[in-house]
Amino acid sequence: MKRAKITIAGSGNVGATIAHLTVLKGLGDVVLYDIMTEAAQGKALDLQESGPVEGFDCLVVGTSQPSDTANSDIIIVTAGMARKPGMSRDDLLDTNVNIVKQVVREITPYSPHALLIVVTNPSDVMAQVALQESGYAPEKVIGLGGVLDSTRMRSFIALELGISCEDVGALVLGGHGDGMVPLIRYSQAGGVPVEKLLDPETLESIVERTRHGGAEIVHLLKTGSAYYAPASSVVAMMEAVLKDKKAVMPVSAYVKGEYGIADLFVGVPVILGRFGVEKIVELDLLPQERQDLMNSAEAVRKGFGQA
Ligand SMILES: NC(=O)c1ccc[n+]([C@@H]2O[C@H](COP(=O)([O-])OP(=O)(O)OC[C@H]3O[C@@H](n4cnc5c(N)ncnc54)[C@H](O)[C@@H]3O)[C@@H](O)[C@H]2O)c1
């Protein structure tokens, strides 16, 4: 069977960590694409040299040549600036929109059948920019947001209850920004609704911590933003596609009227398989939840208007 080819544009903290997880899981050959050619080559070679110890045969190359990315099955865009303390994701817009446009223009023509995962922030807006620049079908472009926000919320619930995080499910919809919509009603531990296990004040503090989960890490790191949980989240999305898992995950997807929102990327639950977004799952939302989702979508639309 042909090994998958995965191009990761941006070999910084998130990109390199995705590359590491990709080869450890043997998901495919990796191309680290970056304007910093030698840094990408150095990281690629270092990863390659871990193969004999880890027991993987994936090839890893670093490059700044678009043609080296040809015939990728997955393209992941992490190129761009990360937040520093005090910055919101939207503060990155002006810089990152140019970088994402450039990268997508450079590499997507070489891989017309790839699935594109956009990580660069603000990721919902950048996914829309990437859709426009690539000309890909909308179901082949997704942004990182909900999987990361939900894994943060799952961690906070598990830590609060002192139980295995594996047993905890949580769902965060909306744009990947301060207006994201963590849904307590759709969060559970081993099938038991969290509302039966935690008091309302604790649940509200978990919701707030989830909304500001990225900023909490930025504040601690000082020089950049989170990358371990983001990379794990991207790899989960990538695995769903490569293994045609039909996994139900919240991702930033192009909605065409679902949830009353049209022509925009926003975090919604989708079925993710080898064709990309195979279905958008529409949940019954309470009026306040629906309003929160609309507000979050409007913030994304406004950001795109400024891109
Ligand atoms: N959507 C999410 O949930 C999420 C989570 C974490 C990080 N992010 C975002 O991902 C991006 C990357 O974060 P990071 O921590 O890896 O940053 P980083 O600074 O460590 O890495 C960025 C990399 O992009 C490269 N780059 C810049 N311009 C380029 C270009 N034109 N072509 C190719 N490569 C280019 C840089 O050389 C660098 O290696 C940031 O925008 C960050 O905000 C998003």
The ligand as a MOL file (V3000), in Angstrom:
LIG
                    3D

  0  0  0     0  0            999 V3000
M  V30 BEGIN CTAB
M  V30 COUNTS 44 48 0 0 0
M  V30 BEGIN ATOM
M  V30 1 N -5.8540 26.7850 15.6050 0
M  V30 2 C -5.3020 26.4420 16.7430 0
M  V30 3 O -5.9440 25.8460 17.6040 0
M  V30 4 C -3.8580 26.7740 17.0030 0
M  V30 5 C -3.1780 26.1830 18.0770 0
M  V30 6 C -1.8370 26.4950 18.2550 0
M  V30 7 C -1.1890 27.3690 17.3820 0
M  V30 8 N -1.8990 27.9300 16.3810 0 CHG=1
M  V30 9 C -1.2610 28.8580 15.4380 0
M  V30 10 O -0.3460 28.1400 14.6250 0
M  V30 11 C 0.6550 29.0380 14.1350 0
M  V30 12 C 2.0340 28.4510 14.3650 0
M  V30 13 O 2.3280 28.3840 15.7370 0
M  V30 14 P 3.7800 27.9010 16.2210 0
M  V30 15 O 3.7520 27.9100 17.6870 0
M  V30 16 O 4.1960 26.6680 15.4830 0 CHG=-1
M  V30 17 O 4.6590 29.1230 15.6800 0
M  V30 18 P 6.2400 29.1170 15.3830 0
M  V30 19 O 6.6690 30.5390 15.3610 0
M  V30 20 O 6.9330 28.1690 16.2960 0
M  V30 21 O 6.3390 28.5150 13.8990 0
M  V30 22 C 5.8840 29.1960 12.7700 0
M  V30 23 C 6.6930 28.7280 11.5800 0
M  V30 24 O 6.1150 29.2880 10.3930 0
M  V30 25 C 7.2160 29.5600 9.5110 0
M  V30 26 N 6.8140 30.5080 8.4680 0
M  V30 27 C 6.5420 31.8330 8.5910 0
M  V30 28 N 6.2340 32.3460 7.3880 0
M  V30 29 C 6.3190 31.3440 6.4810 0
M  V30 30 C 6.1080 31.2440 5.0800 0
M  V30 31 N 5.7650 32.3170 4.3540 0
M  V30 32 N 6.2910 30.0440 4.4920 0
M  V30 33 C 6.6240 28.9620 5.1980 0
M  V30 34 N 6.8450 28.9860 6.5420 0
M  V30 35 C 6.6850 30.1500 7.1660 0
M  V30 36 C 8.2880 30.1270 10.4400 0
M  V30 37 O 9.5690 30.1260 9.8210 0
M  V30 38 C 8.1750 29.1720 11.6200 0
M  V30 39 O 9.0300 28.0560 11.4790 0
M  V30 40 C 0.3860 30.3750 14.8490 0
M  V30 41 O -0.3650 31.2340 14.0180 0
M  V30 42 C -0.4540 29.9550 16.0590 0
M  V30 43 O -1.2620 31.0130 16.5250 0
M  V30 44 C -3.1990 27.6510 16.1670 0
M  V30 END ATOM
M  V30 BEGIN BOND
M  V30 1 1 1 2
M  V30 2 2 2 3
M  V30 3 1 2 4
M  V30 4 1 4 5
M  V30 5 2 4 44
M  V30 6 2 5 6
M  V30 7 1 6 7
M  V30 8 2 7 8
M  V30 9 1 8 9
M  V30 10 1 8 44
M  V30 11 1 9 10
M  V30 12 1 9 42
M  V30 13 1 10 11
M  V30 14 1 11 12
M  V30 15 1 11 40
M  V30 16 1 12 13
M  V30 17 1 13 14
M  V30 18 2 14 15
M  V30 19 1 14 16
M  V30 20 1 14 17
M  V30 21 1 17 18
M  V30 22 2 18 19
M  V30 23 1 18 20
M  V30 24 1 18 21
M  V30 25 1 21 22
M  V30 26 1 22 23
M  V30 27 1 23 24
M  V30 28 1 23 38
M  V30 29 1 24 25
M  V30 30 1 25 26
M  V30 31 1 25 36
M  V30 32 1 26 27
M  V30 33 1 26 35
M  V30 34 2 27 28
M  V30 35 1 28 29
M  V30 36 1 29 30
M  V30 37 2 29 35
M  V30 38 1 30 31
M  V30 39 2 30 32
M  V30 40 1 32 33
M  V30 41 2 33 34
M  V30 42 1 34 35
M  V30 43 1 36 37
M  V30 44 1 36 38
M  V30 45 1 38 39
M  V30 46 1 40 41
M  V30 47 1 40 42
M  V30 48 1 42 43
M  V30 END BOND
M  V30 END CTAB
M  END
